[in-house]
Amino acid sequence: MSALVTPSPKHLILDLLSTASKSAMPVGALVAAGHLFAVSENNIRVTLARLRAARMVEQDERGQYRLALAAAPVGKQVAAWRSVDARVRPWDGGWIGVHTTAVRRSERRAHRGGERALRFLGFERFETGLYLRPDNLSGGVATVRQRLYELGLDARALVFVIHALDARAERRARRLWDTATLRGAYRSSLAALNKSEPRLSNLPAHAALVESFLLGGRVIRQIVLDPLLPEPLVPASERNGLLEAMRHYDRVGRSCWSSFLTQTVAAAAPSRKRQLQLVGARQGAAA
């Protein structure tokens, strides 16, 4: 696996808020986390303002932040990484197709949303305007269609089942994914997790936080974007082995981060209380 990459302020904030699930995080905790990655307080606050303007995050009455509705579909997809193995079913050889020619490339927003949705659900381009994936996801085409639209695919795109491709088309379809690279990535990530996990307890606290966040986040993104190919194309045991290792690593990493966030939230509370007292005092003086 290549070197871990420090996240941008935007991705750092969104990743932290996605781990917070339904709860919210005070800005002080986000700022403290930013310091771990050499991201300044000003940079965190400016990025939060931009994310609010883009309706990706929202602020509650206590001044705490959570993911906004616009980010909910992607957040839901990411949050469900632990159970991706439950999203597959035995493959009967059929395919799900998505026909996108009704959406013009000049419609940039719709085009970007469609590309993101197709990427999240493991589709690859078969030919211009036609994308395929094996019909092996739980719930079949109806569930896949709903998830694609939720993730940003334009409703004008057609989503349907394809049966009985001719032999030449079948061979082409099965070669759409670079399965050798996919399997190599499983092995590389598994080795990285197995190497990192015993190290965390021996690292300085800040180093353990950074390493668990960067490596865990990278592997989770890998799992979320995995095409979940069926057994004839990729051995399910390799993907499931990585998933199980990441579940265990996540528990270890969350233990590190839970202590850190508890401390930073507690530290932020008196500051917030003091701010409210000052505002009340000023309002009283003005009256």
Secondary structure, DSSP 8 states (H G I E B T S, - for coil): --------HHHHHHHHHHHTTTS-EEHHHHHHHHHHTT--HHHHHHHHHHHHHTTSEEE-TTSEEEE-GGGHHHHHHHHGGGGGGGGB----S-EEEEE-TTS-TT-HHHHHHHHHHHHHTT-EEEETTEEEEES-BTTHHHHHHHHHHHTT--TTSEEEEE----HHHHHHHHTSS-HHHHHHHHHHHHHHHHHHHHHHTTS-HHHHHHHHHHHHHHHHHHHHT-----TTTS-HHHHHHHHHHHHHHHHHHHHHHHHHHHHHHHHHHHHHHHHHHHHHHHHHHH-
